[in-house]
Amino acid sequence: MTMPAKKKVNSRTNSQQPAADAKPSSSTGQKPKLPPKTNDTNQMLVKSNLRQLRLPTMNAEFDKLAREAADSNQTYQDYLLRLTELEVAARSSNALNSRIKQAAFPVQKDLDSYDFSALPSVNKQKVLELSRCEWISARRNVCLLGQPGTGKTHLAVSLGLAACRHGLRTKFFTAATLVNQLEEAQKQFALDRMLKRLDKLDLLIVDELGYLSFSRAGAELLFQVFADRYERRSLLITSNLAFSDWGQIFQGERMTAALLDRLTHHSEIFEMNGESFRFKESMKQKQPPGSKD
C-alpha cells in the first residue's frame, strides 16, 4: 500500500515575514520637532510682576524685545541690558519733565535762542559756563541787572532749564508772586511750611525784582528768604534796578546793605544794559516790505 507523500514545510517562520501594517520609517528615524508654544501663563505672570515692581516701560517692551532677541540670537544678558536701558531712559525723561513742570517757568527758552551779539556786555562764554551748573553745587548766586527787554528773563529761564537737566530742584517766581505767596502763607499760619519747601530747592529764581513795590512786611519776608539761602542754596535774581537803588525795594538802608552783603559775596553779576530786544523786534515789524535798516 502506497503511503501519501508528506507536505514540505516552509523554512520561513512567521516572525520573519514583514508585518502587513508596518509603516516606513523616516530617513532620520526621529519625529520632527515642533516649535515651542508661547506660554501665555508665564507671560501674564511676567506682566503682573513688572506692574508690581513699577516697571511700566519694561512691561510694555519685554515681549517685543524677546522676539527680536530670539530672531537675532542675542544672549540673555544682551536682552536684559536692552530692556533695562529703555526703563532707565524713560524714568530719566519722566523725572526731567516733572522737574521742569514743578519749576513753573513762564516759557521754555534755551541759550541757543539768545542773541548774544545784540548785547556785547553779556559774556557769552561765562553764561555757557554757568549752564554746567557748577555754581549751584558751589552754592553761589547769579544776578542779572539791567533795563527792560534785554533778555534777563530769557537767560534766567535758560539757566533754570539747565539746572533741571542736571537733576537739580528748581523753582521760578516773579518777585511779586513770591511776596504775595509768603504773605498769604503767613496769614494762614503756614509760613514755616512754605519756607521749608523753598529751602529744599537747589535753585530759587526770582524774576523782575524792583518792578513792583512791596509792603514793609512783604519786603521783610523776601529778605528772610534771601538771607536764609546765604552759603546754603543758590539764588538767581533779575532786576531792572542797580544795586544802589535796591533801597526802594527793601525800604531801608540797613536791611538793603545786609542783604547785598550776603547776596554779592559769592555771586556772578551781569549788567545787561542796551536797546530792548522787544523794541527792536517791534520796529522791524513796522518797517514796510523791502526797506533797509
Secondary structure, DSSP 8 states (H G I E B T S, - for coil): ----------S--GGGS--TT-----SSSS---------HHHHHHHHHHHHHTT-HHHHHHHHHHHHHHHHTT--HHHHHHHHHHHHHHHHHHHHHHHHHHHHT-SS---GGGS-GGG-TTS-HHHHHHHTT-HHHHTT-EEEEEE-TTSSHHHHHHHHHHHHHHTT--EEEEEHHHHHHHHHHHHHTT-HHHHHHHHHT-SEEEEEEETSS---HHHHHHHHHHHHHTTTTSEEEEEESS-GGGTHHHHTSHHHHHHHHHHHTTTEEEEEE-SS-HHHHHHHHHHS-TT---
